[in-house]
Amino acid sequence: MIDDVRLALRIMGDDFDTEIANLIAACKKDLQRAGIVKFPDDDPLILQAVILYGKGYFGFADISEKYVAAYESLRNALCLAGDYNVE
């Protein structure tokens, strides 16, 4: 997943991998806090949520609010989807 997020953030190299890994972990914790119990790394909607979270909180300061709002919207939709909120 870190490779996908790095690519989405337009980062070359692994200099920021620790920070990106922390963002991924924070996003997953936020998803869990919101009621999502399943978040497989290969799920395209989970990956999109993590990418939006990353763009909202790393390096896109001029438009970060748009990415945060998009993340929150997707997170809220995932909370309502039975595929994600039931074990």
VEXMAR-553562 format. One record per atom (N, C-alpha, C): residue number from 1; atom name; x, y, z. Coordinates in nm, 4 decimals, always signed. Atoms other than C-alpha are relative to their C-alpha. Example, Ala and Ser with C-alpha at 12.3 -4.5 7.8 and 13.67 -1.06 7.14 Angstrom:
<lumlos>
<lumlo 1, N, <+0.0890, -0.1190, +0.0000>>
<lumlo 1, CA, <+1.2300, -0.4500, +0.7800>>
<lumlo 1, C, <+0.0900, +0.1200, +0.0000>>
<lumlo 2, N, <-0.0820, -0.1190, -0.0060>>
<lumlo 2, CA, <+1.3670, -0.1060, +0.7140>>
<lumlo 2, C, <-0.0770, +0.1090, +0.0730>>
</lumlos>
This chain:
<lumlos>
<lumlo 1, N, <+0.0821, -0.1191, +0.0000>>
<lumlo 1, CA, <+0.0000, +0.0000, +0.0000>>
<lumlo 1, C, <+0.0869, +0.1260, +0.0000>>
<lumlo 2, N, <-0.0846, -0.1186, -0.0088>>
<lumlo 2, CA, <+0.2850, +0.2370, +0.0742>>
<lumlo 2, C, <+0.0471, +0.0451, -0.1382>>
<lumlo 3, N, <-0.0411, -0.0356, +0.1370>>
<lumlo 3, CA, <+0.3971, +0.2230, -0.2905>>
<lumlo 3, C, <-0.1106, +0.0760, -0.0723>>
<lumlo 4, N, <+0.1133, -0.0674, +0.0640>>
<lumlo 4, CA, <+0.0489, +0.3228, -0.4088>>
<lumlo 4, C, <-0.0183, +0.1413, +0.0541>>
<lumlo 5, N, <+0.0158, -0.1327, -0.0607>>
<lumlo 5, CA, <+0.0288, +0.6122, -0.1642>>
<lumlo 5, C, <+0.1146, +0.0906, -0.0433>>
<lumlo 6, N, <-0.1153, -0.0783, +0.0449>>
<lumlo 6, CA, <+0.3810, +0.7293, -0.2513>>
<lumlo 6, C, <-0.0216, +0.0480, -0.1431>>
<lumlo 7, N, <+0.0260, -0.0366, +0.1391>>
<lumlo 7, CA, <+0.2873, +0.7270, -0.6201>>
<lumlo 7, C, <-0.1077, +0.1081, -0.0087>>
<lumlo 8, N, <+0.1088, -0.0981, +0.0012>>
<lumlo 8, CA, <-0.0359, +0.9185, -0.5533>>
<lumlo 8, C, <+0.0459, +0.1357, +0.0519>>
<lumlo 9, N, <-0.0528, -0.1246, -0.0540>>
<lumlo 9, CA, <+0.1584, +1.1774, -0.3552>>
<lumlo 9, C, <+0.1098, +0.0590, -0.0889>>
<lumlo 10, N, <-0.1017, -0.0437, +0.0960>>
<lumlo 10, CA, <+0.4017, +1.2104, -0.6495>>
<lumlo 10, C, <+0.1382, +0.0097, +0.0651>>
<lumlo 11, N, <-0.1278, +0.0029, -0.0702>>
<lumlo 11, CA, <+0.6995, +1.1181, -0.4312>>
<lumlo 11, C, <+0.0877, -0.1070, -0.0622>>
<lumlo 12, N, <-0.0987, +0.0946, +0.0520>>
<lumlo 12, CA, <+1.0067, +0.9548, -0.5801>>
<lumlo 12, C, <+0.0937, -0.0375, +0.1144>>
<lumlo 13, N, <-0.0898, +0.0440, -0.1058>>
<lumlo 13, CA, <+1.2270, +0.7493, -0.3523>>
<lumlo 13, C, <-0.0750, -0.0308, +0.1279>>
<lumlo 14, N, <+0.0615, +0.0453, -0.1245>>
<lumlo 14, CA, <+1.1681, +0.6291, -0.0013>>
<lumlo 14, C, <+0.0326, +0.0891, +0.1195>>
<lumlo 15, N, <-0.0375, -0.0919, -0.1081>>
<lumlo 15, CA, <+1.2779, +0.9329, +0.2017>>
<lumlo 15, C, <-0.1143, +0.0268, +0.0975>>
<lumlo 16, N, <+0.1148, -0.0331, -0.0839>>
<lumlo 16, CA, <+0.9269, +0.9904, +0.3360>>
<lumlo 16, C, <-0.0819, -0.1226, +0.0394>>
<lumlo 17, N, <+0.0762, +0.1226, -0.0265>>
<lumlo 17, CA, <+0.8238, +0.6267, +0.3837>>
<lumlo 17, C, <-0.0483, -0.0110, +0.1444>>
<lumlo 18, N, <+0.0430, +0.0059, -0.1399>>
<lumlo 18, CA, <+0.8115, +0.6547, +0.7623>>
<lumlo 18, C, <-0.1222, +0.0875, +0.0215>>
<lumlo 19, N, <+0.1142, -0.0894, -0.0139>>
<lumlo 19, CA, <+0.5778, +0.9522, +0.7435>>
<lumlo 19, C, <-0.1220, -0.0544, -0.0730>>
<lumlo 20, N, <+0.1106, +0.0584, +0.0759>>
<lumlo 20, CA, <+0.3661, +0.7835, +0.4763>>
<lumlo 20, C, <-0.0576, -0.1197, +0.0753>>
<lumlo 21, N, <+0.0481, +0.1148, -0.0785>>
<lumlo 21, CA, <+0.3457, +0.4655, +0.6859>>
<lumlo 21, C, <-0.0813, +0.0470, +0.1203>>
<lumlo 22, N, <+0.0756, -0.0559, -0.1125>>
<lumlo 22, CA, <+0.2318, +0.6761, +0.9814>>
<lumlo 22, C, <-0.1358, +0.0531, -0.0454>>
<lumlo 23, N, <+0.1278, -0.0474, +0.0542>>
<lumlo 23, CA, <-0.0371, +0.8389, +0.7649>>
<lumlo 23, C, <-0.0940, -0.1166, -0.0300>>
<lumlo 24, N, <+0.0806, +0.1184, +0.0291>>
<lumlo 24, CA, <-0.1578, +0.4969, +0.6496>>
<lumlo 24, C, <-0.0572, -0.0568, +0.1301>>
<lumlo 25, N, <+0.0457, +0.0523, -0.1296>>
<lumlo 25, CA, <-0.1759, +0.3768, +1.0104>>
<lumlo 25, C, <-0.1053, +0.0916, +0.0620>>
<lumlo 26, N, <+0.0971, -0.0950, -0.0559>>
<lumlo 26, CA, <-0.3577, +0.6946, +1.1189>>
<lumlo 26, C, <-0.1327, -0.0088, -0.0736>>
<lumlo 27, N, <+0.1225, +0.0128, +0.0785>>
<lumlo 27, CA, <-0.6076, +0.6577, +0.8362>>
<lumlo 27, C, <-0.0756, -0.1260, +0.0402>>
<lumlo 28, N, <+0.0650, +0.1243, -0.0388>>
<lumlo 28, CA, <-0.6775, +0.2965, +0.9258>>
<lumlo 28, C, <-0.0601, +0.0109, +0.1400>>
<lumlo 29, N, <+0.0535, -0.0195, -0.1348>>
<lumlo 29, CA, <-0.7226, +0.3952, +1.2900>>
<lumlo 29, C, <-0.1252, +0.0870, -0.0040>>
<lumlo 30, N, <+0.1177, -0.0847, +0.0145>>
<lumlo 30, CA, <-0.9651, +0.6695, +1.1853>>
<lumlo 30, C, <-0.1165, -0.0789, -0.0590>>
<lumlo 31, N, <+0.1040, +0.0855, +0.0574>>
<lumlo 31, CA, <-1.1577, +0.4205, +0.9714>>
<lumlo 31, C, <-0.0570, -0.0931, +0.1069>>
<lumlo 32, N, <+0.0438, +0.0885, -0.1081>>
<lumlo 32, CA, <-1.1712, +0.1834, +1.2671>>
<lumlo 32, C, <-0.0847, +0.0763, +0.1014>>
<lumlo 33, N, <+0.0735, -0.0834, -0.0947>>
<lumlo 33, CA, <-1.2852, +0.4617, +1.5000>>
<lumlo 33, C, <-0.1391, +0.0325, -0.0520>>
<lumlo 34, N, <+0.1277, -0.0333, +0.0621>>
<lumlo 34, CA, <-1.5648, +0.5380, +1.2546>>
<lumlo 34, C, <-0.0924, -0.1208, -0.0136>>
<lumlo 35, N, <+0.0850, +0.1182, +0.0035>>
<lumlo 35, CA, <-1.6920, +0.1793, +1.2707>>
<lumlo 35, C, <+0.0320, -0.0998, -0.1089>>
<lumlo 36, N, <-0.0392, +0.0939, +0.1047>>
<lumlo 36, CA, <-1.5172, +0.0094, +0.9817>>
<lumlo 36, C, <+0.0868, -0.1076, +0.0638>>
<lumlo 37, N, <-0.0722, +0.1100, -0.0635>>
<lumlo 37, CA, <-1.3971, -0.3333, +1.0913>>
<lumlo 37, C, <+0.0843, -0.0804, -0.0987>>
<lumlo 38, N, <-0.0788, +0.0700, +0.1018>>
<lumlo 38, CA, <-1.2613, -0.4684, +0.7627>>
<lumlo 38, C, <+0.0586, +0.1032, -0.0946>>
<lumlo 39, N, <-0.0634, -0.0893, +0.0956>>
<lumlo 39, CA, <-1.0075, -0.2754, +0.5601>>
<lumlo 39, C, <+0.1214, -0.0677, -0.0622>>
<lumlo 40, N, <-0.1100, +0.0691, +0.0674>>
<lumlo 40, CA, <-0.8027, -0.5065, +0.3402>>
<lumlo 40, C, <+0.0785, +0.0949, -0.0912>>
<lumlo 41, N, <-0.0873, -0.0873, +0.0787>>
<lumlo 41, CA, <-0.5064, -0.3413, +0.1687>>
<lumlo 41, C, <-0.0287, -0.0059, -0.1496>>
<lumlo 42, N, <+0.0239, +0.0126, +0.1442>>
<lumlo 42, CA, <-0.6138, -0.4708, -0.1728>>
<lumlo 42, C, <-0.1389, +0.0472, -0.0425>>
<lumlo 43, N, <+0.1327, -0.0510, +0.0333>>
<lumlo 43, CA, <-0.9636, -0.3194, -0.1550>>
<lumlo 43, C, <+0.0139, +0.1391, -0.0623>>
<lumlo 44, N, <-0.0186, -0.1295, +0.0676>>
<lumlo 44, CA, <-0.9863, -0.0294, -0.4041>>
<lumlo 44, C, <-0.0604, +0.1181, +0.0742>>
<lumlo 45, N, <+0.0592, -0.1117, -0.0741>>
<lumlo 45, CA, <-1.2163, +0.1816, -0.1850>>
<lumlo 45, C, <+0.0821, +0.0345, +0.1240>>
<lumlo 46, N, <-0.0874, -0.0251, -0.1143>>
<lumlo 46, CA, <-0.9930, +0.1414, +0.1196>>
<lumlo 46, C, <+0.1271, +0.0700, -0.0482>>
<lumlo 47, N, <-0.1190, -0.0642, +0.0557>>
<lumlo 47, CA, <-0.6898, +0.2282, -0.0936>>
<lumlo 47, C, <-0.0289, +0.1452, -0.0361>>
<lumlo 48, N, <+0.0364, -0.1373, +0.0353>>
<lumlo 48, CA, <-0.8692, +0.5370, -0.2254>>
<lumlo 48, C, <-0.0155, +0.0859, +0.1248>>
<lumlo 49, N, <+0.0138, -0.0745, -0.1257>>
<lumlo 49, CA, <-0.9572, +0.6416, +0.1307>>
<lumlo 49, C, <+0.1371, +0.0360, +0.0558>>
<lumlo 50, N, <-0.1346, -0.0253, -0.0513>>
<lumlo 50, CA, <-0.5933, +0.6082, +0.2350>>
<lumlo 50, C, <+0.0709, +0.1054, -0.0853>>
<lumlo 51, N, <-0.0618, -0.0997, +0.0881>>
<lumlo 51, CA, <-0.4770, +0.8069, -0.0692>>
<lumlo 51, C, <-0.0576, +0.1387, +0.0271>>
<lumlo 52, N, <+0.0619, -0.1302, -0.0295>>
<lumlo 52, CA, <-0.7271, +1.0851, -0.0018>>
<lumlo 52, C, <+0.0470, +0.0538, +0.1347>>
<lumlo 53, N, <-0.0488, -0.0393, -0.1320>>
<lumlo 53, CA, <-0.6215, +1.0914, +0.3630>>
<lumlo 53, C, <+0.1432, +0.0514, -0.0130>>
<lumlo 54, N, <-0.1385, -0.0419, +0.0201>>
<lumlo 54, CA, <-0.2574, +1.1110, +0.2571>>
<lumlo 54, C, <+0.0104, +0.1348, -0.0681>>
<lumlo 55, N, <-0.0024, -0.1285, +0.0703>>
<lumlo 55, CA, <-0.3227, +1.3941, +0.0149>>
<lumlo 55, C, <-0.0533, +0.1126, +0.0874>>
<lumlo 56, N, <+0.0546, -0.1011, -0.0892>>
<lumlo 56, CA, <-0.5221, +1.5764, +0.2794>>
<lumlo 56, C, <+0.0959, +0.0424, +0.1090>>
<lumlo 57, N, <-0.0866, -0.0280, -0.1139>>
<lumlo 57, CA, <-0.2509, +1.5562, +0.5427>>
<lumlo 57, C, <+0.1486, -0.0017, -0.0325>>
<lumlo 58, N, <-0.1411, +0.0016, +0.0368>>
<lumlo 58, CA, <+0.0741, +1.5456, +0.3443>>
<lumlo 58, C, <+0.0203, +0.0708, -0.1334>>
<lumlo 59, N, <-0.0545, -0.0604, +0.1195>>
<lumlo 59, CA, <+0.2073, +1.7912, +0.0944>>
<lumlo 59, C, <-0.0939, +0.0671, -0.0984>>
<lumlo 60, N, <+0.0919, -0.0645, +0.0924>>
<lumlo 60, CA, <-0.1059, +1.9275, -0.0711>>
<lumlo 60, C, <-0.0698, +0.1154, +0.0718>>
<lumlo 61, N, <+0.0525, -0.1037, -0.0889>>
<lumlo 61, CA, <-0.1515, +2.2319, +0.1557>>
<lumlo 61, C, <-0.0974, +0.0949, -0.0699>>
<lumlo 62, N, <+0.0852, -0.0973, +0.0684>>
<lumlo 62, CA, <-0.3097, +2.4557, -0.1082>>
<lumlo 62, C, <-0.1424, -0.0503, -0.0221>>
<lumlo 63, N, <+0.1344, +0.0555, +0.0217>>
<lumlo 63, CA, <-0.6052, +2.2191, -0.1610>>
<lumlo 63, C, <-0.0304, -0.1150, +0.0967>>
<lumlo 64, N, <+0.0149, +0.1127, -0.0926>>
<lumlo 64, CA, <-0.5837, +1.9912, +0.1422>>
<lumlo 64, C, <-0.1428, -0.0164, +0.0504>>
<lumlo 65, N, <+0.1376, +0.0102, -0.0507>>
<lumlo 65, CA, <-0.9363, +2.0767, +0.2610>>
<lumlo 65, C, <-0.0893, -0.0810, -0.0929>>
<lumlo 66, N, <+0.0798, +0.0773, +0.0958>>
<lumlo 66, CA, <-1.0822, +1.9299, -0.0572>>
<lumlo 66, C, <+0.0259, -0.1494, +0.0148>>
<lumlo 67, N, <-0.0330, +0.1409, -0.0176>>
<lumlo 67, CA, <-0.8972, +1.6037, -0.0045>>
<lumlo 67, C, <-0.0531, -0.0541, +0.1325>>
<lumlo 68, N, <+0.0537, +0.0425, -0.1298>>
<lumlo 68, CA, <-0.9951, +1.5871, +0.3633>>
<lumlo 68, C, <-0.1509, -0.0194, -0.0099>>
<lumlo 69, N, <+0.1454, +0.0122, +0.0164>>
<lumlo 69, CA, <-1.3608, +1.6484, +0.2712>>
<lumlo 69, C, <-0.0345, -0.1240, -0.0824>>
<lumlo 70, N, <+0.0241, +0.1187, +0.0828>>
<lumlo 70, CA, <-1.3428, +1.3795, +0.0006>>
<lumlo 70, C, <+0.0244, -0.1271, +0.0814>>
<lumlo 71, N, <-0.0275, +0.1153, -0.0863>>
<lumlo 71, CA, <-1.1849, +1.1376, +0.2485>>
<lumlo 71, C, <-0.1152, -0.0228, +0.0975>>
<lumlo 72, N, <+0.1072, +0.0137, -0.0991>>
<lumlo 72, CA, <-1.4508, +1.2078, +0.5113>>
<lumlo 72, C, <-0.1292, -0.0500, -0.0637>>
<lumlo 73, N, <+0.1191, +0.0461, +0.0710>>
<lumlo 73, CA, <-1.7269, +1.1563, +0.2564>>
<lumlo 73, C, <+0.0094, -0.1499, -0.0309>>
<lumlo 74, N, <-0.0200, +0.1416, +0.0301>>
<lumlo 74, CA, <-1.5817, +0.8222, +0.1463>>
<lumlo 74, C, <-0.0029, -0.0826, +0.1286>>
<lumlo 75, N, <+0.0010, +0.0694, -0.1289>>
<lumlo 75, CA, <-1.5206, +0.7182, +0.5093>>
<lumlo 75, C, <-0.1428, -0.0187, +0.0497>>
<lumlo 76, N, <+0.1379, +0.0082, -0.0469>>
<lumlo 76, CA, <-1.8813, +0.7959, +0.5972>>
<lumlo 76, C, <-0.0810, -0.0982, -0.0840>>
<lumlo 77, N, <+0.0697, +0.0959, +0.0860>>
<lumlo 77, CA, <-2.0083, +0.5983, +0.2979>>
<lumlo 77, C, <+0.0419, -0.1428, +0.0337>>
<lumlo 78, N, <-0.0475, +0.1333, -0.0357>>
<lumlo 78, CA, <-1.7901, +0.3018, +0.3930>>
<lumlo 78, C, <-0.0598, -0.0459, +0.1328>>
<lumlo 79, N, <+0.0595, +0.0347, -0.1296>>
<lumlo 79, CA, <-1.9312, +0.3150, +0.7469>>
<lumlo 79, C, <-0.1401, -0.0575, -0.0165>>
<lumlo 80, N, <+0.1377, +0.0442, +0.0221>>
<lumlo 80, CA, <-2.2777, +0.2567, +0.6069>>
<lumlo 80, C, <-0.0087, -0.1276, -0.0827>>
<lumlo 81, N, <-0.0010, +0.1180, +0.0876>>
<lumlo 81, CA, <-2.1761, -0.0245, +0.3738>>
<lumlo 81, C, <+0.0212, -0.1268, +0.0824>>
<lumlo 82, N, <-0.0084, +0.1250, -0.0735>>
<lumlo 82, CA, <-2.2338, -0.3716, +0.5125>>
<lumlo 82, C, <+0.1270, -0.0786, -0.0256>>
<lumlo 83, N, <-0.1238, +0.0725, +0.0318>>
<lumlo 83, CA, <-1.9191, -0.4993, +0.3425>>
<lumlo 83, C, <+0.1137, +0.0398, +0.0929>>
<lumlo 84, N, <-0.1113, -0.0533, -0.0775>>
<lumlo 84, CA, <-1.7025, -0.2917, +0.5756>>
<lumlo 84, C, <-0.0264, +0.0092, +0.1500>>
<lumlo 85, N, <+0.0287, -0.0209, -0.1418>>
<lumlo 85, CA, <-1.8830, -0.2594, +0.9079>>
<lumlo 85, C, <-0.0483, -0.1246, +0.0730>>
<lumlo 86, N, <+0.0400, +0.1272, -0.0609>>
<lumlo 86, CA, <-1.9603, -0.6268, +0.9778>>
<lumlo 86, C, <+0.1145, -0.0990, -0.0198>>
<lumlo 87, N, <-0.1101, +0.0980, +0.0095>>
<lumlo 87, CA, <-1.6997, -0.8939, +1.0555>>
<lumlo 87, C, <-0.0364, -0.1162, -0.0875>>
</lumlos>
